[in-house]
Amino acid sequence: MDSALATLLLAQLPGVGERTLSRVLAAAQQRGEPAQRLLLHPPELLRRELGMPDRAIAALRSEARTGFRRTRSLAARLQGDGVALVTRDSPDYPRRIERSLAAPPPILFLYGNRGVLSFPSVALLSSREISSQLVNATVLATRCAVEEGLSVIVGGMKATHRIAAATGRAARAPRAVVLDRGILAAFAGNLQRDPFGLGAARLPFDRAATLALSRFRPHDHAAPANGRKRDELIAALGDVLFVISARPGGETERLCAAAIDRGRCVLLWQGENRGLVEAGAHPVDEHEIRQGFRRFLEPSSQTAAPQRRREPGAPVR
């Protein structure tokens, strides 16, 4: 069993969340031993020194008795579908996440074009409210980002996320879709069909222009706390945050305030949240968005992609 397979096994154990998995993998690194060696340790050591719960240890022993059959089957399916599991010590782990989050997720599942994350990017955040004005703002921001050759970072399930995803897909824009559930659950088991859009029809998933990214176990469905974790990654992956709506006292407001505290650029549609404006968010309207996002990028981000405007529909390189 290699390290990636062992990590997948550990992540699948009941009672092993991100904090426990991070602690276990860090302990393995400190010991100078690969993750698969941890599977051979006696239960008392796993419990005492690694803090693994009893139900996880029992599940690990049960899996070992069947030759790790379920984990191998899941790993083979992910590999066959083109889904990569990356850990924080992997060269494919997005460094923007490590720079932006105090506790980056220990593993990520990536499906599609990982090169999307090398583009300067605009992350779209919003509360759950939706109106015709916010729909127009979402479409405008996505189109302007596309025309400038920027990638768009969105979620997959909120109405504003779906509008942005559908707009970006129509222009074959580089886009990253951050999930609030596992990869296999989000795609309903069929990774050839794009679940991020509007209407019942599922178009083919454009792997050349799109990256789907999840911090959750492949079969995990959405849970109440998942939206916050999803939005953390959306914000972390954006060079600029464009906030379509932020309800006072809500999770989006909290994320934006934290980004402002770290010196991140936060653009707030119509300046509709006075608290964020007072904290340092930059109010923008249609006129300012049409002037483009690049002027808000850090110089280091601007060099990552050509400085010319990209024609909608042009292929992603």
C-alpha positions, 0 to 999 in steps of 0.5 A: 500500500502506497502513501496516497492509498494509506491517506485515503484509507485514514480519511475514510475512517469514521471519526477521522475529520480534517483535524484528526487527519492533519494530526496523524499525518503530521505525526507520521512526518515527525517520526520520519515514516510514511503514512502506510506505516501508521496502519501497522501500529498497535491500537494503544499507540494509535489511541494514545500518541495519534489521538485516533478515536476507538471507532476509527481504530476498530474500522481500520482493523476491520478493513485490514482483515479484508485486505483493504478491499474497499479502499483499493476499490475506491482508489481505483475508481478515482484514478480511472475517472481522473480524480487526483488526491493531493496532500499538503506535501504534494507539489500539486497542492494549491499554495494559495490555500496554504498562504490564506488559511490558518488550517489548510485541509490535509487532503484535496480531491482535484478533477479537471485542469489543475492549470486553472489555478495558475491564472490570476483569479477572481473569487465570487462570494455571496450570501444565499439571497438572490435577486435580478440585480444580483443575477446581473452582477454575477453575469457581469463580473464573470464576463468581465473576468473572462474578457481579461483572461482571468480564472473564476473561482466559484462554488457549485450549488448556490444560485449565484454559483450556478449562474457564474458557472454557466456563464463561464462554461459558455465562454470556455473560461478557466474556472475552478468550482469548489464543492460543498460535498464529495466529488462522486456525490457532486457528480452523482457518480458520472464525472463525464457530465457537468452538474454545475449550471442551470436547468435539468440538462447536464452538459459534458464536463469540460475538463480542459477549462474546468477544475472541480475541487473538494476537501470532502470524502468522495461519497460525502453529501452536503452537510450544514457546516460544509458551506462554510468550509467551501467558501473558505476555499473559494476565498483562499483561491481568489487573488481578488474577492468579488462579493455579490452580497454579504448578509450582516452577521452572516458567514460571507461577511465573516470571511470577507472581514477576515480577508480584509484583515489579512490585506486581501482585496475585497470588492463589494457590489454596490457597497451594500454592507456598510460594516465591510466598507468601513472595515476596508472593502472597496465598493464597486458598481457596474462602471467600475467592474467594466473597467476590469479586475486587473487593476486590483491585482497584486503585481506578482499576480499580474505576471501569471497570465498575459496582459491582453484581453481574451476573446470569449470562446477562445480556448484556455491554454 
